[in-house]
Amino acid sequence: AGAPVIGDYLANDLRAWVDKQTKVFRIWQNRGEMTAVSPPHVLFLIWAATQTYADFDTQITAVIGSETMSDSEYANAVETVTGVILRGLGVNRG
């Protein structure tokens, strides 16, 4: 809900950062190191996945059946989100 307040930052600084990352993604795509998909939408996907863990702790812990997320559950989440995104992008982690 605060986006209108920081509209200038979003339209300028954040957009410039995304443009810079887009150039890197395009280099990787042109080299065949990454699937040719929309870089901004990849970033939106990453932001959404990670924001879920920041904003929905109550729902997450209820679903996994725990009062809090343990270190091992965080590690599982990191591995899962990272693996799904990288495999979806055709990136070989090795």
N, C-alpha and C positions, 0 to 999 in steps of 0.2 A: 504493500500500500504506500510505501515511501518513494516509489519510483518517480512520481511527478516532482518531488522535492529535489531529486538529484538528476533531473533530466539532462542538464548540460553535461554532467560527468558521463552519463550513459551515452549520449549522442556524440561526444568528443573523445574522451579518454578511453572509455571502454571500447568504443567502436574502433579506435585506432589500435588498441591491443588485439582485438579480434582480427582485424585486417592483417596485423603482423603474424599472428598464428596461422591465419589462412594461407599466407605465402609459404610458410614452412610446410604445412600439410600438402599444398600443391606440389612442392618440390618432391616430397616423399611419394606422392601419387604419380608424378611424372617418372620417377625412378622405378616404379612398380613395387615400392615398399609398403604401400597402403592402398586400400580400395578407394576408388574414385567416388567419394560421397561428399556432400556439402559440409565443409569444415565448420561454419557457424552452427549448423544443426548438431554436429558431433559435440561441440562445446556445450550446447543447450542440454544435450543428453547427459553429459558428464555432470553439469551443474545440477540438473534435476536429481540424478541418482545420489549425489553426495549431499544435497540439501535435504533429501528425505531423511537421512540419518540425523541431521541437525535438528529438524523440525518435528519429527514424528517418533521420538523416542518412546513415548507411551504406547503407541500402537505397535511398534517393533517389539518391545519387550513383552507385551501381551501375547503377540503371535508366537514368539519363540519360547514363551513360558518362563520368563525370568524377570526378577525385579529390576535388574540392570544388565547392560551388555557387558559381558566379561571381555578380558583381553583376547581370549581365543575367539569369541564371537565377532569382535571387531576385526581380527585378522581374517576370519572367514568372510566377512563382508567385503573387506578390501580385496581379497583374492577373487571373490566372485565377481564384483563389479569390474575390477581391472581386467580379469580374464574375459568376461563377456564383451567388454568394449574393444579390447585389443583383437580378439578373435573376429569380432564383427567388422573390424577395420582391415582384417587380413594381415595383421602385424605379427611377425614371428618373434616371440619374446626371447628366444635363444640368440 
